[in-house]
């Protein structure tokens, strides 16, 4: 017979581990982005993108990871992918801070098509 208390405790442990792993990957991505700011190269951006995607594997609702991915793709010159990640961030948090909305506008200004 299943022990429901044990099952609930195990589920809670898994959720905590996923949140911790997501947070760790996000923090590693931020470090890679800081390194990129000091010494820009594509390898650092790719490392950051990989860590951000890992973060999203464990927590697909991590708004900050989507915003950072938008930044990575914007820097790489792919405004369309940057915009897609920004739209996802907005869907999860409709009231983004003003500086993020200004960044969103920069992305929109660089798109080959018009959006609101």
MARVEXMAR-172447 format. One record per atom (N, C-alpha, C, O): residue number from 1; z, x negated, y negated. Coordinates in nm, 3 decimals. Layout:
N
[NUM,[Z,X,Y]]
...
END
This chain:
116
[1,[0.000,-0.085,0.118]]
[1,[0.000,0.000,0.000]]
[1,[0.000,-0.090,-0.124]]
[1,[0.063,-0.196,-0.125]]
[2,[-0.071,-0.047,-0.228]]
[2,[-0.077,-0.122,-0.353]]
[2,[0.051,-0.105,-0.434]]
[2,[0.106,0.005,-0.444]]
[3,[0.094,-0.213,-0.490]]
[3,[0.207,-0.209,-0.582]]
[3,[0.148,-0.202,-0.723]]
[3,[0.096,-0.301,-0.774]]
[4,[0.156,-0.085,-0.785]]
[4,[0.093,-0.064,-0.915]]
[4,[0.152,-0.153,-1.024]]
[4,[0.080,-0.194,-1.115]]
[5,[0.280,-0.184,-1.016]]
[5,[0.341,-0.271,-1.116]]
[5,[0.283,-0.412,-1.105]]
[5,[0.254,-0.476,-1.206]]
[6,[0.265,-0.460,-0.983]]
[6,[0.207,-0.593,-0.963]]
[6,[0.063,-0.597,-1.010]]
[6,[0.019,-0.695,-1.070]]
[7,[-0.009,-0.491,-0.983]]
[7,[-0.148,-0.482,-1.026]]
[7,[-0.158,-0.482,-1.179]]
[7,[-0.244,-0.549,-1.236]]
[8,[-0.072,-0.407,-1.244]]
[8,[-0.071,-0.403,-1.391]]
[8,[-0.033,-0.539,-1.448]]
[8,[-0.090,-0.583,-1.548]]
[9,[0.063,-0.607,-1.385]]
[9,[0.104,-0.740,-1.432]]
[9,[-0.010,-0.841,-1.416]]
[9,[-0.033,-0.924,-1.504]]
[10,[-0.080,-0.833,-1.305]]
[10,[-0.193,-0.924,-1.281]]
[10,[-0.303,-0.899,-1.384]]
[10,[-0.362,-0.994,-1.435]]
[11,[-0.330,-0.774,-1.413]]
[11,[-0.433,-0.740,-1.512]]
[11,[-0.393,-0.795,-1.649]]
[11,[-0.477,-0.849,-1.720]]
[12,[-0.269,-0.783,-1.683]]
[12,[-0.220,-0.835,-1.812]]
[12,[-0.236,-0.986,-1.820]]
[12,[-0.275,-1.039,-1.924]]
[13,[-0.205,-1.056,-1.710]]
[13,[-0.220,-1.202,-1.708]]
[13,[-0.366,-1.243,-1.726]]
[13,[-0.395,-1.338,-1.798]]
[14,[-0.456,-1.172,-1.660]]
[14,[-0.599,-1.202,-1.672]]
[14,[-0.645,-1.180,-1.815]]
[14,[-0.719,-1.262,-1.869]]
[15,[-0.602,-1.071,-1.878]]
[15,[-0.642,-1.043,-2.016]]
[15,[-0.590,-1.151,-2.111]]
[15,[-0.661,-1.194,-2.201]]
[16,[-0.467,-1.194,-2.091]]
[16,[-0.410,-1.299,-2.175]]
[16,[-0.486,-1.430,-2.157]]
[16,[-0.513,-1.500,-2.254]]
[17,[-0.521,-1.463,-2.033]]
[17,[-0.596,-1.585,-2.005]]
[17,[-0.734,-1.580,-2.069]]
[17,[-0.781,-1.680,-2.124]]
[18,[-0.800,-1.465,-2.061]]
[18,[-0.933,-1.451,-2.121]]
[18,[-0.924,-1.469,-2.273]]
[18,[-1.008,-1.536,-2.333]]
[19,[-0.823,-1.408,-2.335]]
[19,[-0.807,-1.421,-2.480]]
[19,[-0.779,-1.566,-2.518]]
[19,[-0.832,-1.615,-2.617]]
[20,[-0.696,-1.635,-2.440]]
[20,[-0.664,-1.775,-2.468]]
[20,[-0.788,-1.862,-2.452]]
[20,[-0.815,-1.948,-2.536]]
[21,[-0.863,-1.840,-2.346]]
[21,[-0.984,-1.919,-2.321]]
[21,[-1.087,-1.896,-2.432]]
[21,[-1.151,-1.990,-2.479]]
[22,[-1.102,-1.770,-2.474]]
[22,[-1.193,-1.738,-2.583]]
[22,[-1.150,-1.810,-2.711]]
[22,[-1.232,-1.868,-2.781]]
[23,[-1.022,-1.804,-2.740]]
[23,[-0.969,-1.870,-2.859]]
[23,[-0.987,-2.021,-2.854]]
[23,[-1.020,-2.082,-2.956]]
[24,[-0.966,-2.080,-2.738]]
[24,[-0.983,-2.225,-2.723]]
[24,[-1.129,-2.264,-2.748]]
[24,[-1.156,-2.362,-2.818]]
[25,[-1.222,-2.188,-2.690]]
[25,[-1.364,-2.218,-2.708]]
[25,[-1.403,-2.203,-2.855]]
[25,[-1.481,-2.283,-2.907]]
[26,[-1.350,-2.102,-2.921]]
[26,[-1.379,-2.081,-3.062]]
[26,[-1.326,-2.197,-3.146]]
[26,[-1.394,-2.245,-3.236]]
[27,[-1.205,-2.240,-3.117]]
[27,[-1.147,-2.354,-3.191]]
[27,[-1.230,-2.481,-3.170]]
[27,[-1.252,-2.558,-3.263]]
[28,[-1.274,-2.502,-3.047]]
[28,[-1.361,-2.618,-3.019]]
[28,[-1.492,-2.608,-3.099]]
[28,[-1.543,-2.709,-3.149]]
[29,[-1.545,-2.487,-3.109]]
[29,[-1.669,-2.466,-3.186]]
[29,[-1.646,-2.498,-3.334]]
[29,[-1.731,-2.559,-3.398]]
[30,[-1.531,-2.456,-3.387]]
[30,[-1.501,-2.487,-3.527]]
[30,[-1.493,-2.637,-3.551]]
[30,[-1.538,-2.687,-3.654]]
[31,[-1.436,-2.709,-3.456]]
[31,[-1.430,-2.854,-3.468]]
[31,[-1.570,-2.915,-3.469]]
[31,[-1.599,-3.006,-3.546]]
[32,[-1.656,-2.864,-3.382]]
[32,[-1.795,-2.913,-3.378]]
[32,[-1.867,-2.883,-3.509]]
[32,[-1.945,-2.964,-3.557]]
[33,[-1.840,-2.766,-3.567]]
[33,[-1.902,-2.731,-3.695]]
[33,[-1.851,-2.819,-3.809]]
[33,[-1.926,-2.856,-3.899]]
[34,[-1.722,-2.853,-3.803]]
[34,[-1.667,-2.944,-3.905]]
[34,[-1.729,-3.083,-3.891]]
[34,[-1.759,-3.148,-3.990]]
[35,[-1.748,-3.127,-3.766]]
[35,[-1.816,-3.255,-3.743]]
[35,[-1.958,-3.249,-3.798]]
[35,[-2.007,-3.346,-3.856]]
[36,[-2.024,-3.135,-3.778]]
[36,[-2.161,-3.118,-3.827]]
[36,[-2.165,-3.131,-3.980]]
[36,[-2.257,-3.191,-4.035]]
[37,[-2.066,-3.074,-4.047]]
[37,[-2.064,-3.082,-4.193]]
[37,[-2.052,-3.228,-4.240]]
[37,[-2.110,-3.265,-4.342]]
[38,[-1.978,-3.309,-4.164]]
[38,[-1.961,-3.451,-4.200]]
[38,[-2.087,-3.531,-4.167]]
[38,[-2.132,-3.613,-4.247]]
[39,[-2.141,-3.506,-4.050]]
[39,[-2.261,-3.578,-4.003]]
[39,[-2.357,-3.477,-3.939]]
[39,[-2.352,-3.454,-3.818]]
[40,[-2.444,-3.419,-4.020]]
[40,[-2.535,-3.317,-3.967]]
[40,[-2.633,-3.372,-3.861]]
[40,[-2.707,-3.466,-3.887]]
[41,[-2.630,-3.311,-3.746]]
[41,[-2.733,-3.335,-3.645]]
[41,[-2.738,-3.215,-3.551]]
[41,[-2.639,-3.143,-3.533]]
[42,[-2.853,-3.196,-3.492]]
[42,[-2.880,-3.079,-3.408]]
[42,[-2.786,-3.073,-3.287]]
[42,[-2.749,-2.965,-3.243]]
[43,[-2.748,-3.188,-3.235]]
[43,[-2.661,-3.193,-3.117]]
[43,[-2.525,-3.128,-3.144]]
[43,[-2.473,-3.056,-3.059]]
[44,[-2.470,-3.152,-3.261]]
[44,[-2.340,-3.091,-3.296]]
[44,[-2.353,-2.939,-3.308]]
[44,[-2.265,-2.864,-3.267]]
[45,[-2.465,-2.896,-3.364]]
[45,[-2.488,-2.751,-3.374]]
[45,[-2.503,-2.688,-3.236]]
[45,[-2.450,-2.580,-3.210]]
[46,[-2.575,-2.755,-3.149]]
[46,[-2.592,-2.703,-3.013]]
[46,[-2.459,-2.697,-2.941]]
[46,[-2.432,-2.602,-2.867]]
[47,[-2.374,-2.798,-2.961]]
[47,[-2.241,-2.799,-2.901]]
[47,[-2.160,-2.680,-2.953]]
[47,[-2.095,-2.609,-2.876]]
[48,[-2.163,-2.659,-3.084]]
[48,[-2.090,-2.547,-3.143]]
[48,[-2.141,-2.414,-3.088]]
[48,[-2.063,-2.327,-3.054]]
[49,[-2.273,-2.400,-3.081]]
[49,[-2.332,-2.275,-3.030]]
[49,[-2.288,-2.249,-2.886]]
[49,[-2.257,-2.136,-2.850]]
[50,[-2.287,-2.353,-2.805]]
[50,[-2.243,-2.337,-2.666]]
[50,[-2.099,-2.291,-2.657]]
[50,[-2.066,-2.204,-2.576]]
[51,[-2.014,-2.348,-2.740]]
[51,[-1.872,-2.308,-2.741]]
[51,[-1.855,-2.165,-2.792]]
[51,[-1.771,-2.090,-2.742]]
[52,[-1.935,-2.128,-2.891]]
[52,[-1.927,-1.990,-2.942]]
[52,[-1.972,-1.889,-2.838]]
[52,[-1.911,-1.783,-2.823]]
[53,[-2.077,-1.923,-2.766]]
[53,[-2.123,-1.834,-2.658]]
[53,[-2.019,-1.824,-2.547]]
[53,[-1.999,-1.717,-2.489]]
[54,[-1.953,-1.935,-2.519]]
[54,[-1.844,-1.934,-2.419]]
[54,[-1.731,-1.843,-2.467]]
[54,[-1.675,-1.767,-2.389]]
[55,[-1.698,-1.852,-2.595]]
[55,[-1.595,-1.766,-2.651]]
[55,[-1.630,-1.619,-2.632]]
[55,[-1.545,-1.537,-2.599]]
[56,[-1.758,-1.587,-2.654]]
[56,[-1.801,-1.448,-2.641]]
[56,[-1.805,-1.401,-2.496]]
[56,[-1.794,-1.281,-2.469]]
[57,[-1.820,-1.494,-2.402]]
[57,[-1.814,-1.456,-2.261]]
[57,[-1.676,-1.399,-2.228]]
[57,[-1.663,-1.304,-2.151]]
[58,[-1.574,-1.459,-2.287]]
[58,[-1.438,-1.417,-2.259]]
[58,[-1.391,-1.304,-2.350]]
[58,[-1.302,-1.227,-2.314]]
[59,[-1.452,-1.293,-2.467]]
[59,[-1.415,-1.188,-2.561]]
[59,[-1.539,-1.145,-2.639]]
[59,[-1.566,-1.199,-2.747]]
[60,[-1.616,-1.050,-2.586]]
[60,[-1.741,-1.009,-2.650]]
[60,[-1.723,-0.937,-2.783]]
[60,[-1.822,-0.900,-2.847]]
[61,[-1.601,-0.917,-2.826]]
[61,[-1.576,-0.851,-2.955]]
[61,[-1.518,-0.947,-3.058]]
[61,[-1.455,-0.904,-3.155]]
[62,[-1.537,-1.076,-3.038]]
[62,[-1.483,-1.178,-3.130]]
[62,[-1.577,-1.193,-3.249]]
[62,[-1.674,-1.269,-3.244]]
[63,[-1.548,-1.122,-3.354]]
[63,[-1.634,-1.114,-3.473]]
[63,[-1.664,-1.253,-3.530]]
[63,[-1.778,-1.282,-3.566]]
[64,[-1.563,-1.337,-3.538]]
[64,[-1.582,-1.469,-3.598]]
[64,[-1.686,-1.552,-3.523]]
[64,[-1.760,-1.628,-3.585]]
[65,[-1.692,-1.537,-3.392]]
[65,[-1.792,-1.611,-3.315]]
[65,[-1.933,-1.567,-3.350]]
[65,[-2.024,-1.650,-3.359]]
[66,[-1.953,-1.437,-3.371]]
[66,[-2.085,-1.388,-3.410]]
[66,[-2.124,-1.440,-3.548]]
[66,[-2.239,-1.477,-3.571]]
[67,[-2.028,-1.443,-3.639]]
[67,[-2.056,-1.494,-3.774]]
[67,[-2.092,-1.642,-3.769]]
[67,[-2.185,-1.686,-3.836]]
[68,[-2.019,-1.718,-3.689]]
[68,[-2.049,-1.861,-3.676]]
[68,[-2.185,-1.883,-3.610]]
[68,[-2.258,-1.975,-3.648]]
[69,[-2.219,-1.801,-3.513]]
[69,[-2.352,-1.812,-3.452]]
[69,[-2.461,-1.779,-3.553]]
[69,[-2.568,-1.841,-3.553]]
[70,[-2.434,-1.683,-3.639]]
[70,[-2.531,-1.652,-3.746]]
[70,[-2.550,-1.777,-3.833]]
[70,[-2.663,-1.810,-3.870]]
[71,[-2.441,-1.845,-3.864]]
[71,[-2.449,-1.968,-3.945]]
[71,[-2.532,-2.074,-3.873]]
[71,[-2.620,-2.136,-3.933]]
[72,[-2.505,-2.094,-3.744]]
[72,[-2.577,-2.196,-3.667]]
[72,[-2.727,-2.169,-3.671]]
[72,[-2.807,-2.259,-3.698]]
[73,[-2.765,-2.045,-3.644]]
[73,[-2.909,-2.014,-3.641]]
[73,[-2.971,-2.019,-3.781]]
[73,[-3.087,-2.055,-3.795]]
[74,[-2.894,-1.983,-3.882]]
[74,[-2.944,-1.993,-4.019]]
[74,[-2.973,-2.139,-4.054]]
[74,[-3.077,-2.170,-4.112]]
[75,[-2.881,-2.227,-4.018]]
[75,[-2.900,-2.370,-4.044]]
[75,[-3.021,-2.424,-3.967]]
[75,[-3.094,-2.510,-4.016]]
[76,[-3.041,-2.372,-3.848]]
[76,[-3.156,-2.414,-3.767]]
[76,[-3.287,-2.353,-3.816]]
[76,[-3.394,-2.384,-3.763]]
[77,[-3.278,-2.267,-3.916]]
[77,[-3.400,-2.209,-3.972]]
[77,[-3.447,-2.082,-3.903]]
[77,[-3.560,-2.038,-3.925]]
[78,[-3.362,-2.023,-3.819]]
[78,[-3.400,-1.901,-3.748]]
[78,[-3.322,-1.783,-3.807]]
[78,[-3.220,-1.739,-3.753]]
[79,[-3.372,-1.733,-3.919]]
[79,[-3.304,-1.624,-3.989]]
[79,[-3.302,-1.494,-3.908]]
[79,[-3.211,-1.413,-3.923]]
[80,[-3.401,-1.476,-3.823]]
[80,[-3.404,-1.353,-3.743]]
[80,[-3.288,-1.349,-3.644]]
[80,[-3.221,-1.247,-3.631]]
[81,[-3.264,-1.459,-3.573]]
[81,[-3.150,-1.463,-3.482]]
[81,[-3.020,-1.459,-3.561]]
[81,[-2.924,-1.393,-3.519]]
[82,[-3.015,-1.527,-3.673]]
[82,[-2.895,-1.525,-3.758]]
[82,[-2.863,-1.381,-3.798]]
[82,[-2.747,-1.339,-3.794]]
[83,[-2.965,-1.307,-3.836]]
[83,[-2.946,-1.169,-3.876]]
[83,[-2.895,-1.083,-3.761]]
[83,[-2.808,-0.998,-3.779]]
[84,[-2.949,-1.104,-3.642]]
[84,[-2.905,-1.027,-3.526]]
[84,[-2.756,-1.049,-3.499]]
[84,[-2.683,-0.954,-3.471]]
[85,[-2.712,-1.174,-3.509]]
[85,[-2.569,-1.201,-3.488]]
[85,[-2.485,-1.140,-3.600]]
[85,[-2.374,-1.092,-3.575]]
[86,[-2.535,-1.142,-3.721]]
[86,[-2.461,-1.083,-3.832]]
[86,[-2.450,-0.931,-3.816]]
[86,[-2.346,-0.873,-3.845]]
[87,[-2.557,-0.868,-3.770]]
[87,[-2.555,-0.724,-3.747]]
[87,[-2.451,-0.689,-3.640]]
[87,[-2.379,-0.590,-3.652]]
[88,[-2.443,-0.771,-3.537]]
[88,[-2.343,-0.748,-3.433]]
[88,[-2.202,-0.761,-3.490]]
[88,[-2.115,-0.679,-3.460]]
[89,[-2.180,-0.862,-3.573]]
[89,[-2.048,-0.880,-3.636]]
[89,[-2.015,-0.757,-3.721]]
[89,[-1.902,-0.708,-3.717]]
[90,[-2.112,-0.708,-3.796]]
[90,[-2.090,-0.590,-3.880]]
[90,[-2.059,-0.466,-3.798]]
[90,[-1.981,-0.381,-3.839]]
[91,[-2.122,-0.456,-3.682]]
[91,[-2.096,-0.339,-3.598]]
[91,[-1.952,-0.340,-3.546]]
[91,[-1.894,-0.234,-3.521]]
[92,[-1.897,-0.458,-3.530]]
[92,[-1.760,-0.470,-3.481]]
[92,[-1.657,-0.462,-3.594]]
[92,[-1.544,-0.419,-3.574]]
[93,[-1.699,-0.503,-3.715]]
[93,[-1.610,-0.502,-3.831]]
[93,[-1.693,-0.463,-3.954]]
[93,[-1.744,-0.550,-4.026]]
[94,[-1.706,-0.332,-3.978]]
[94,[-1.792,-0.286,-4.087]]
[94,[-1.753,-0.338,-4.226]]
[94,[-1.840,-0.352,-4.313]]
[95,[-1.627,-0.367,-4.249]]
[95,[-1.581,-0.415,-4.380]]
[95,[-1.559,-0.566,-4.375]]
[95,[-1.445,-0.612,-4.372]]
[96,[-1.667,-0.641,-4.375]]
[96,[-1.656,-0.787,-4.375]]
[96,[-1.619,-0.837,-4.514]]
[96,[-1.653,-0.773,-4.614]]
[97,[-1.551,-0.952,-4.520]]
[97,[-1.515,-1.007,-4.652]]
[97,[-1.638,-1.036,-4.738]]
[97,[-1.748,-1.055,-4.687]]
[98,[-1.617,-1.037,-4.868]]
[98,[-1.725,-1.053,-4.964]]
[98,[-1.806,-1.181,-4.940]]
[98,[-1.929,-1.177,-4.948]]
[99,[-1.740,-1.293,-4.911]]
[99,[-1.815,-1.418,-4.890]]
[99,[-1.905,-1.410,-4.768]]
[99,[-2.010,-1.473,-4.765]]
[100,[-1.865,-1.335,-4.668]]
[100,[-1.949,-1.316,-4.549]]
[100,[-2.068,-1.226,-4.586]]
[100,[-2.180,-1.249,-4.539]]
[101,[-2.044,-1.126,-4.668]]
[101,[-2.154,-1.039,-4.711]]
[101,[-2.253,-1.116,-4.799]]
[101,[-2.373,-1.088,-4.795]]
[102,[-2.206,-1.211,-4.876]]
[102,[-2.296,-1.295,-4.955]]
[102,[-2.381,-1.382,-4.862]]
[102,[-2.501,-1.401,-4.885]]
[103,[-2.318,-1.434,-4.757]]
[103,[-2.392,-1.512,-4.658]]
[103,[-2.496,-1.423,-4.589]]
[103,[-2.609,-1.465,-4.567]]
[104,[-2.458,-1.300,-4.556]]
[104,[-2.551,-1.205,-4.496]]
[104,[-2.673,-1.187,-4.586]]
[104,[-2.786,-1.185,-4.538]]
[105,[-2.650,-1.175,-4.716]]
[105,[-2.760,-1.157,-4.809]]
[105,[-2.853,-1.279,-4.810]]
[105,[-2.974,-1.264,-4.823]]
[106,[-2.796,-1.398,-4.798]]
[106,[-2.879,-1.519,-4.789]]
[106,[-2.971,-1.512,-4.668]]
[106,[-3.089,-1.548,-4.675]]
[107,[-2.915,-1.465,-4.557]]
[107,[-2.995,-1.451,-4.435]]
[107,[-3.107,-1.351,-4.460]]
[107,[-3.224,-1.378,-4.430]]
[108,[-3.072,-1.235,-4.514]]
[108,[-3.170,-1.130,-4.540]]
[108,[-3.281,-1.181,-4.632]]
[108,[-3.398,-1.151,-4.610]]
[109,[-3.244,-1.258,-4.733]]
[109,[-3.343,-1.312,-4.826]]
[109,[-3.443,-1.405,-4.758]]
[109,[-3.553,-1.426,-4.810]]
[110,[-3.406,-1.461,-4.644]]
[110,[-3.492,-1.554,-4.573]]
[110,[-3.568,-1.490,-4.457]]
[110,[-3.642,-1.558,-4.386]]
[111,[-3.551,-1.361,-4.438]]
[111,[-3.624,-1.292,-4.331]]
[111,[-3.770,-1.271,-4.370]]
[111,[-3.801,-1.254,-4.488]]
[112,[-3.858,-1.271,-4.271]]
[112,[-3.999,-1.248,-4.301]]
[112,[-4.032,-1.099,-4.320]]
[112,[-4.147,-1.063,-4.340]]
[113,[-3.930,-1.015,-4.314]]
[113,[-3.948,-0.871,-4.334]]
[113,[-3.833,-0.819,-4.419]]
[113,[-3.734,-0.890,-4.439]]
[114,[-3.844,-0.697,-4.469]]
[114,[-3.742,-0.640,-4.557]]
[114,[-3.640,-0.561,-4.476]]
[114,[-3.674,-0.489,-4.382]]
[115,[-3.513,-0.576,-4.517]]
[115,[-3.402,-0.499,-4.461]]
[115,[-3.309,-0.461,-4.575]]
[115,[-3.313,-0.519,-4.684]]
[116,[-3.225,-0.365,-4.547]]
[116,[-3.127,-0.322,-4.649]]
[116,[-3.003,-0.408,-4.641]]
[116,[-2.909,-0.387,-4.718]]
END
